[in-house]
Amino acid sequence: MTLQATLVETAEIAPHHPDNAARNRLVIAILLVSTFVVFLNETIMSVAIPHLMGDLGVTASAAQWLTTGFLLTMAVVIPITGFLLQRINTRPIFMLAMAIFSTGTLACALAPGLELLIVGRVIQAIGTAIMMPLLMTTVMTLVPPESRGKTMGNISIVMSVAPAIGPTIGGFILANFDWRFMFYFTLPIAIAALVLGALRIRNVSTPRYAPLDVLSVILSAFAFGGLVYGLSSFGESFAHAGEPGPVPLWLPIAVGVIAMGLFAWRQFGLQREDKALLDLRVFQSRNYTVSVSMMLVAMMALFGTVILLPIYTQNVVGLDTLETGLLLLPGGLIMGLLGPVVGRLYDRVGPRVLAVPGAILVSAVLWALTTVGQDTAPWALLAGHVVLSIGLALIFTPVFTSSMGSVRMELYSHASAVLGSVQQLAGAAGIALFVALMTIRTAALTAEGVEPVEALAGGIRTAFLVGAIISLFAVLAAFFIRKPEGGAPGPGSSH
């Protein structure tokens, strides 16, 4: 065996070896920057829909496909990333993801109308869907168990700061430039990350043969796509006063549920021979299952709150778009700043000491939001959002780290794909649930003769009440999260 072959084999067998530390830090840093860009892109568009409706001369329901199409593509692609991360090495899969994302960004920037803009967003979503599982899997492969909390804390910066500053940046661009500059802003950063990755990233994984089951791909598309589309349409329909859509609201959800059952049944059969598209043996770890359940509840609360607070601040309290963005900005920044601190604490004390108070804080804020009205002071909302962000910071890093560390190394790619899929479903479900409850209660109060603004406040309180009740399950789950022992328990482990 040659010296080069020996070094390659050593690097693959011992990714945590000190000789690889500098290489590992560089790879993770590039992946963090790239993931920050694609996450920023997700929320920078959130304030642009009204501008696009006017500039392109389209209806709200048509413009909404810029968001729905993005989420739908993410939901369909993420389950396939487990297969891709097994078959393709680190450097080429990174280049593929960022090249696809950059292509989609360029298409959006040059789009003459809504149709090509939607196509560009779909292309962007494909690249975005690959990046987060790639980052999570790479970190779990390269970082030793005793240091994972700190690194996951850095990942939480990406997850919280990028979405927090996205609307602010988008609002500034729209106030001073054409909407296309939102894409001109992210395009050079994406291309720079692509070039830097092509020059500096080294392959740190060991690809292996993994068969692609076409039937599983089709079933996953109908399952995850159907559920996300159905839930998104459900929320959107209620947001527009129950206007009927092109298909019955129940149909895509029913298709998604049936397809999900068939998809799971198919995976149970295929995973006996290690041929599953999404290996569900990750759920044989009790700690992983508890962590994912807690993530589901936390993401529902986060997305539901994020969609309701701007409605409340603008339509009930009377703040404008810029004031709302500034009110929500500190919480996101604090969540990001706390990420590394929480990560270091996780390495020292484990997840439960952090997740339990985090879940209690989130639940307490949601209960407090059930009392909001027309006379609620903006400073109280600011304080509540900051406390909510602190609670979520205490949840996300421990949950990500303990869940991923509870499965075997060969299942990391599947575990990260499941986490990504759960986030998409939870986000869609949270938005649909909160908006539907708000709209139903608002309509009922209006019919009783309640003044419109107060009726809307009542609807928002009802939505937060249900969210607060759901948050109690996260508090309960937090008591059962444990720090993985050794970082890679067997498939039947209860850790």
Solvent accessible surface area in square Angstrom, and as a share of the most:
residue,aa,sasa,rsa
1,M,176,0.79
2,T,91,0.53
3,L,136,0.68
4,Q,138,0.61
5,A,43,0.33
6,T,57,0.33
7,L,111,0.55
8,V,75,0.43
9,E,73,0.33
10,T,60,0.35
11,A,22,0.17
12,E,73,0.33
13,I,128,0.65
14,A,34,0.26
15,P,11,0.07
16,H,65,0.29
17,H,71,0.32
18,P,108,0.68
19,D,120,0.62
20,N,20,0.10
21,A,39,0.30
22,A,67,0.52
23,R,49,0.18
24,N,12,0.06
25,R,157,0.57
26,L,54,0.27
27,V,1,0.00
28,I,16,0.08
29,A,47,0.36
30,I,6,0.03
31,L,0,0.00
32,L,28,0.14
33,V,84,0.48
34,S,0,0.00
35,T,0,0.00
36,F,55,0.23
37,V,3,0.02
38,V,0,0.00
39,F,26,0.11
40,L,6,0.03
41,N,0,0.00
42,E,48,0.21
43,T,32,0.18
44,I,1,0.00
45,M,7,0.03
46,S,68,0.44
47,V,35,0.20
48,A,0,0.00
49,I,27,0.14
50,P,92,0.58
51,H,87,0.39
52,L,0,0.00
53,M,62,0.27
54,G,63,0.60
55,D,92,0.48
56,L,38,0.19
57,G,66,0.64
58,V,35,0.20
59,T,88,0.51
60,A,33,0.26
61,S,65,0.42
62,A,33,0.25
63,A,0,0.00
64,Q,52,0.23
65,W,96,0.34
66,L,1,0.00
67,T,51,0.29
68,T,10,0.06
69,G,6,0.06
70,F,4,0.02
71,L,38,0.19
72,L,45,0.22
73,T,19,0.11
74,M,10,0.04
75,A,2,0.01
76,V,40,0.23
77,V,21,0.12
78,I,6,0.03
79,P,0,0.00
80,I,33,0.17
81,T,0,0.00
82,G,0,0.00
83,F,23,0.10
84,L,35,0.18
85,L,19,0.09
86,Q,17,0.07
87,R,97,0.36
88,I,50,0.26
89,N,28,0.14
90,T,4,0.02
91,R,86,0.31
92,P,57,0.36
93,I,1,0.00
94,F,0,0.00
95,M,60,0.27
96,L,74,0.37
97,A,0,0.00
98,M,0,0.00
99,A,40,0.31
100,I,40,0.20
101,F,0,0.00
102,S,11,0.07
103,T,75,0.44
104,G,0,0.00
105,T,0,0.00
106,L,81,0.40
107,A,22,0.17
108,C,0,0.00
109,A,0,0.00
110,L,108,0.54
111,A,0,0.00
112,P,105,0.66
113,G,19,0.18
114,L,17,0.09
115,E,133,0.60
116,L,75,0.37
117,L,0,0.00
118,I,39,0.20
119,V,74,0.43
120,G,0,0.00
121,R,7,0.03
122,V,47,0.27
123,I,46,0.23
124,Q,0,0.00
125,A,0,0.00
126,I,55,0.28
127,G,0,0.00
128,T,1,0.01
129,A,0,0.00
130,I,3,0.01
131,M,0,0.00
132,M,18,0.08
133,P,2,0.01
134,L,6,0.03
135,L,0,0.00
136,M,4,0.02
137,T,22,0.13
138,T,7,0.04
139,V,0,0.00
140,M,0,0.00
141,T,21,0.12
142,L,2,0.01
143,V,12,0.07
144,P,37,0.23
145,P,44,0.28
146,E,117,0.52
147,S,43,0.28
148,R,9,0.03
149,G,0,0.00
150,K,101,0.43
151,T,17,0.10
152,M,3,0.02
153,G,0,0.00
154,N,47,0.24
155,I,1,0.01
156,S,7,0.04
157,I,54,0.27
158,V,7,0.04
159,M,24,0.11
160,S,8,0.05
161,V,22,0.13
162,A,0,0.00
163,P,40,0.25
164,A,21,0.17
165,I,37,0.19
166,G,0,0.00
167,P,37,0.24
168,T,41,0.24
169,I,38,0.19
170,G,0,0.00
171,G,28,0.27
172,F,130,0.54
173,I,10,0.05
174,L,21,0.10
175,A,84,0.65
176,N,85,0.44
177,F,107,0.44
178,D,64,0.33
179,W,5,0.02
180,R,61,0.22
181,F,93,0.39
182,M,1,0.00
183,F,1,0.00
184,Y,84,0.32
185,F,80,0.33
186,T,0,0.00
187,L,22,0.11
188,P,76,0.48
189,I,66,0.33
190,A,0,0.00
191,I,76,0.39
192,A,60,0.46
193,A,5,0.04
194,L,34,0.17
195,V,76,0.44
196,L,82,0.41
197,G,0,0.00
198,A,22,0.17
199,L,118,0.59
200,R,118,0.43
201,I,0,0.00
202,R,123,0.45
203,N,72,0.37
204,V,10,0.06
205,S,34,0.22
206,T,83,0.48
207,P,55,0.34
208,R,100,0.37
209,Y,158,0.60
210,A,6,0.04
211,P,34,0.21
212,L,81,0.40
213,D,24,0.13
214,V,98,0.56
215,L,83,0.41
216,S,0,0.00
217,V,35,0.20
218,I,83,0.42
219,L,23,0.12
220,S,0,0.00
221,A,32,0.25
222,F,116,0.48
223,A,0,0.00
224,F,12,0.05
225,G,5,0.05
226,G,11,0.10
227,L,26,0.13
228,V,3,0.01
229,Y,40,0.15
230,G,0,0.00
231,L,37,0.18
232,S,19,0.12
233,S,23,0.15
234,F,64,0.27
235,G,2,0.02
236,E,41,0.18
237,S,11,0.07
238,F,40,0.17
239,A,61,0.47
240,H,61,0.27
241,A,90,0.70
242,G,43,0.42
243,E,107,0.48
244,P,128,0.80
245,G,42,0.41
246,P,129,0.81
247,V,58,0.34
248,P,67,0.42
249,L,52,0.26
250,W,165,0.58
251,L,69,0.35
252,P,13,0.08
253,I,45,0.23
254,A,35,0.28
255,V,55,0.32
256,G,0,0.00
257,V,86,0.50
258,I,115,0.58
259,A,7,0.05
260,M,48,0.21
261,G,45,0.43
262,L,88,0.44
263,F,4,0.02
264,A,26,0.20
265,W,179,0.63
266,R,70,0.26
267,Q,0,0.00
268,F,101,0.42
269,G,33,0.32
270,L,30,0.15
271,Q,16,0.07
272,R,192,0.70
273,E,118,0.53
274,D,79,0.41
275,K,86,0.36
276,A,11,0.08
277,L,2,0.01
278,L,4,0.02
279,D,5,0.03
280,L,27,0.13
281,R,47,0.17
282,V,1,0.00
283,F,79,0.33
284,Q,93,0.42
285,S,3,0.02
286,R,125,0.46
287,N,2,0.01
288,Y,0,0.00
289,T,48,0.28
290,V,27,0.15
291,S,0,0.00
292,V,10,0.05
293,S,51,0.33
294,M,0,0.00
295,M,0,0.00
296,L,70,0.35
297,V,20,0.11
298,A,2,0.02
299,M,10,0.04
300,M,28,0.12
301,A,5,0.04
302,L,35,0.17
303,F,71,0.29
304,G,0,0.00
305,T,1,0.00
306,V,74,0.43
307,I,64,0.32
308,L,0,0.00
309,L,6,0.03
310,P,32,0.20
311,I,44,0.22
312,Y,1,0.00
313,T,0,0.00
314,Q,67,0.30
315,N,84,0.43
316,V,12,0.07
317,V,36,0.21
318,G,58,0.56
319,L,30,0.15
320,D,76,0.40
321,T,76,0.44
322,L,120,0.60
323,E,79,0.36
324,T,5,0.03
325,G,21,0.20
326,L,92,0.46
327,L,16,0.08
328,L,34,0.17
329,L,32,0.16
330,P,45,0.28
331,G,0,0.00
332,G,5,0.05
333,L,65,0.32
334,I,55,0.28
335,M,18,0.08
336,G,1,0.01
337,L,134,0.67
338,L,46,0.23
339,G,1,0.01
340,P,24,0.15
341,V,64,0.37
342,V,3,0.02
343,G,0,0.00
344,R,112,0.41
345,L,61,0.31
346,Y,3,0.01
347,D,33,0.17
348,R,191,0.70
349,V,73,0.42
350,G,4,0.04
351,P,4,0.02
352,R,105,0.38
353,V,96,0.55
354,L,10,0.05
355,A,0,0.00
356,V,20,0.11
357,P,54,0.34
358,G,0,0.00
359,A,1,0.01
360,I,87,0.44
361,L,57,0.28
362,V,6,0.04
363,S,6,0.04
364,A,54,0.42
365,V,11,0.06
366,L,0,0.00
367,W,93,0.32
368,A,59,0.45
369,L,13,0.06
370,T,27,0.16
371,T,108,0.63
372,V,8,0.04
373,G,9,0.09
374,Q,86,0.38
375,D,134,0.69
376,T,29,0.17
377,A,31,0.24
378,P,58,0.37
379,W,184,0.64
380,A,37,0.29
381,L,5,0.03
382,L,64,0.32
383,A,46,0.36
384,G,19,0.18
385,H,21,0.09
386,V,29,0.17
387,V,53,0.30
388,L,3,0.02
389,S,2,0.01
390,I,53,0.27
391,G,0,0.00
392,L,1,0.01
393,A,2,0.02
394,L,27,0.14
395,I,1,0.00
396,F,7,0.03
397,T,1,0.01
398,P,0,0.00
399,V,0,0.00
400,F,5,0.02
401,T,3,0.02
402,S,0,0.00
403,S,0,0.00
404,M,0,0.00
405,G,2,0.02
406,S,0,0.00
407,V,5,0.03
408,R,51,0.19
409,M,88,0.39
410,E,87,0.39
411,L,7,0.03
412,Y,3,0.01
413,S,7,0.05
414,H,5,0.02
415,A,0,0.00
416,S,4,0.02
417,A,0,0.00
418,V,7,0.04
419,L,2,0.01
420,G,8,0.08
421,S,4,0.02
422,V,22,0.13
423,Q,21,0.09
424,Q,26,0.12
425,L,32,0.16
426,A,0,0.00
427,G,4,0.03
428,A,5,0.04
429,A,22,0.17
430,G,0,0.00
431,I,45,0.23
432,A,2,0.02
433,L,53,0.26
434,F,1,0.01
435,V,6,0.03
436,A,4,0.03
437,L,40,0.20
438,M,15,0.07
439,T,26,0.15
440,I,96,0.49
441,R,96,0.35
442,T,27,0.16
443,A,61,0.48
444,A,41,0.32
445,L,20,0.10
446,T,67,0.39
447,A,92,0.72
448,E,122,0.55
449,G,66,0.63
450,V,47,0.27
451,E,91,0.41
452,P,92,0.58
453,V,45,0.26
454,E,54,0.24
455,A,0,0.00
456,L,31,0.15
457,A,0,0.00
458,G,5,0.05
459,G,0,0.00
460,I,0,0.00
461,R,65,0.24
462,T,38,0.22
463,A,0,0.00
464,F,1,0.00
465,L,74,0.37
466,V,42,0.24
467,G,2,0.01
468,A,0,0.00
469,I,81,0.41
470,I,36,0.18
471,S,1,0.01
472,L,88,0.44
473,F,125,0.52
474,A,6,0.04
475,V,25,0.14
476,L,107,0.53
477,A,17,0.13
478,A,0,0.00
479,F,103,0.43
480,F,120,0.50
481,I,0,0.00
482,R,83,0.30
483,K,73,0.31
484,P,19,0.12
485,E,106,0.48
486,G,69,0.66
487,G,2,0.02
488,A,53,0.41
489,P,14,0.09
490,G,36,0.35
491,P,55,0.34
492,G,67,0.64
493,S,19,0.12
494,S,54,0.35
495,H,45,0.20
